[in-house]
């Protein structure tokens, strides 16, 4: 056997042949998990509109958005 045909890691190569490449499989699963988590945590499509929605109040009233807040009462003479 010559140096060019011999593997630098014969034991590792034998284990891969017998048991499969667990390191490569783990790397692939980790990449898939990372992509799944990235898409699950992507909140960019949640608020597509620019107007504010009314918020829930614990006192059974819906608070209007800030842009529609009632103004202070005005008095006329």
C-alpha positions as CSV (number, residue, x, y, z in Angstrom):
1,X,0.0,0.0,0.0
2,X,1.4,3.4,-1.0
3,X,1.1,6.6,1.0
4,X,-1.2,8.1,-1.7
5,X,-3.7,5.3,-1.5
6,X,-3.7,5.0,2.2
7,X,-6.3,7.0,4.2
8,X,-5.0,9.3,6.9
9,X,-7.8,8.1,9.2
10,X,-8.3,4.3,8.6
11,X,-10.1,3.6,11.9
12,X,-12.6,6.5,11.3
13,X,-13.1,5.3,7.7
14,X,-13.8,1.8,8.9
15,X,-16.4,3.1,11.4
16,X,-18.1,5.1,8.7
17,X,-18.3,2.0,6.5
18,X,-19.7,-0.1,9.3
19,X,-21.9,2.3,11.2
20,X,-22.6,5.2,8.9
21,X,-21.4,8.8,9.1
22,X,-23.0,10.0,12.3
23,X,-21.1,13.3,12.2
24,X,-22.4,14.2,8.8
25,X,-25.9,13.1,9.7
26,X,-25.9,15.3,12.9
27,X,-24.6,18.2,10.8
28,X,-27.5,17.8,8.4
29,X,-30.1,17.5,11.1
30,X,-28.6,20.6,12.9
31,X,-28.8,22.6,9.7
32,X,-32.5,21.5,9.1
33,X,-33.3,22.4,12.8
34,X,-31.7,25.8,12.4
35,X,-33.7,26.5,9.2
36,X,-36.9,25.3,10.9
37,X,-36.3,27.5,13.9
38,X,-35.5,30.5,11.7
39,X,-38.8,30.2,9.8
40,X,-40.8,29.5,13.0
41,X,-39.4,32.6,14.7
42,X,-39.9,34.8,11.6
43,X,-42.4,37.5,12.6
44,X,-42.0,39.7,9.5
45,X,-45.4,38.7,8.1
46,X,-47.4,39.2,11.3
47,X,-48.0,43.0,11.0
48,X,-48.5,43.7,7.3
49,X,-50.8,46.7,7.8
50,X,-49.7,50.1,8.9
51,X,-52.7,51.0,11.0
52,X,-52.9,50.1,14.7
53,X,-55.4,47.6,15.8
54,X,-57.5,48.2,18.9
55,X,-56.1,46.6,22.1
56,X,-57.9,44.5,24.6
57,X,-58.7,45.9,28.0
58,X,-59.2,43.9,31.1
59,X,-62.3,46.1,31.9
60,X,-64.4,44.8,29.0
61,X,-63.7,47.8,26.8
62,X,-61.6,48.0,23.7
63,X,-59.2,50.8,23.7
64,X,-59.0,52.7,20.4
65,X,-55.7,53.0,18.6
66,X,-53.6,56.0,19.6
67,X,-54.5,57.8,16.4
68,X,-58.2,57.6,17.2
69,X,-58.0,58.5,20.9
70,X,-60.8,60.8,21.9
71,X,-59.6,64.4,22.3
72,X,-60.3,66.5,25.3
73,X,-63.8,68.0,25.5
74,X,-64.0,71.4,23.9
75,X,-66.3,74.1,25.1
76,X,-68.2,76.4,22.9
77,X,-69.2,79.9,23.9
